[in-house]
Amino acid sequence: MPPLDLPRLRRDVKRRQDARPQGQGPGGRLVTGSMAIVREHLEAFEAMHRDGASWVDIAAALAAQEVMQGTGDAAQPITARRLTALMASVRRERERHAQAGRARMRRSDLGLVAHVETCEPAAPSPLSISTPSTRSIRERKTLSLAPELTQRETLDTELDFPSAEDIRRSALATVQKLLKKDPP
């Protein structure tokens, strides 16, 4: 397999993205924008519902502003069922992003990590590896393996592992035990 040329890959991806007609999603599907509208105004829709508006009323008001579901000839005004499905999808998406952000914050190998919600830099990780440009040579720590990985114990290999003869004898004993006739 030839080595991967990452700069070329980036150029090819960019060229494909630029060639895609505006208003089309990654699979070539036309984008209606209903998901983007729900993403942007989810809290407002939930507030309207808490204030007594039904999902049917909210969907009808969105349809009056030409928010559609589907594309092309199949485009229809958004329904309450579709609106609530989009809202549930946005909630799941936000929860996945929040979980990923929390998991990323717990990782000690990433060094400085920005908070997903606040975009503020986190405190530096105590285990982060610094480059020579950020620390003086005197302060730089070197990486090394854990002590249990570096110690070589000199054990007699004949005692640790069975020999080929031992393995053959064990297999023969197993076969003999299987073929042994039961007493009448």
N, C-alpha and C positions, 0 to 999 in steps of 0.2 A: 504494500500500500504506500503510495507516495506521501511525503510529509504535507501537512496542511499549511497553506499559505494564508495566514490570518488577514494581512492587509488586503489581499485580493478578495477574500471572502467578504470583508466589510464593504469593499467597492461593489461587489456583485449584489449584495443585499441592498445597498443604497440605490443602485441602478434599478433593481426590481421595484423598490418602493416608489421611486420617482416615476416609473413607467405605469404604475397602477393609477387608473383614473380616479380623480377626486370623488369622494363620496362612496367609495367602495371599501369594504372591509378586507381583512387578510385573505379570505377565501374567494374574493371576487364578488361577494354579496354586496348589494346596495345597502347603505347604512341609512336607517330612517331617523335616527337621532333620539328615539324614544328612550333608549337606555341612558344616553347622556343626560337627557332632561330629568329622568328619575334620579340618576346619580347626583345631579346638581341640586335638586329640590326635594330630596327625600324627607328631610326634617320638616319642611313646609307642608308637604302632603300629610305627614303624620299629625302635625299640629292641627290642620283643617279637620282631619278625621276625629281627633280628640275634642274639637270644638263642636262636633255634631254632624258634620258632613259625611254622607255615605260614600263608599268607594265608587258607586255608580255615578253619583253626582260629580265627584272629582274627575272621573274618567270622561264623563260627558262634557265637562268644562274644558278638559284638555283636547278632546276631539273637536270642539268648537274653535280651538286655536290651531287646528290642523295637525295635531300630533297623531301620527299614524302607526299602525302595526303592520308589518309585512312590507313588501316592496313592489314596485311596478304595478301591473294590473291587479295583483293580489292585495294591494294596500287597502286597509280598512281603518276607520276611526278606532282609536284604542278603546278597549273594553275594560270594565272593572276587573275582570279575571286576569287579563293580561297585565294591567297596572299593578295588581297585588303580586303577580308572579315576578315582574321586574323588580319590585321593591324587595321581595324576599331574596332575589338574586343579588341585589346590591348589598343587602345586609350580610349575606354569606361572604361576599367578596371582601367587604370591610373587615369582617371577623378574621378571615384568612390572612389578610394583610396585617392586622393587629397581632395575630399569633406569630406570624413570621417575624414581625418587628421585635416582639418580646423574646423570641428564641434568639434572634440576632444580638440583642442586648446582653443575653446571658453568655454569649460566646466570648471567651477570653482571648482567642487567637486573632480577633479582628482589630484590636487596638482601639483607636478613636472611632466611635460609631455615633451617628446622629440619631436622635430620637425620631421615630417615624411620625408621631403626632405633632411634636413641637418643633422639629427640625433644629434642635439645639444639640451641640456636640456633647457627647457623654464624657465622663471622667476617663482619663487614660487607663487602660487595662494594666494591672500590675505585671502581667506576663507578656506584654507586648515586646516585640523584638525591635530594637532601634537600629537605624542605619548609622554609619560613621558620620554622616553629615549632621545628624541631630544630637549626637553625643560625642564627647571627646573620647579618644582612644583609651584613656585611663578608666572611664566609666563603662565602656562597652563590655557586655557580657558575652561569653562564648557559649555556643550551644554544645551540649554533650548528651550522650545517652544516659538513661537511668542506670544506677549502679548494678541492678540485677541483670541488665542486658549486656554490660561490659565485662562482668566476671566470667571467666572461662573455668569451668570445673573440669578437672581431668579425671574422668571416670573410665573404668575399663569398659570398652564398648561390647565386649563379649557378655558382660553381666547385664548391660542395659537392654540389649535387643536380642531376640532369639535368632539363632542361626538359620540358614536355609534348611539344614538337616532337621532342626527342631520343628520348623513349620511343616515340613513334609510328614514327619512322624505324627504330629498333631492331626493333620488332615487325614492320614491313614487310619488313625485311631477313631476318628469321627465316622468315617465310612464303615469301618469294621463294626462299630456299635450299631449303625443303622441296618447293616445287613445281618446282624446276629439274629438267629431264630429264637423266638420266644419258647420257653419250656411249655410242654403240653399240659 
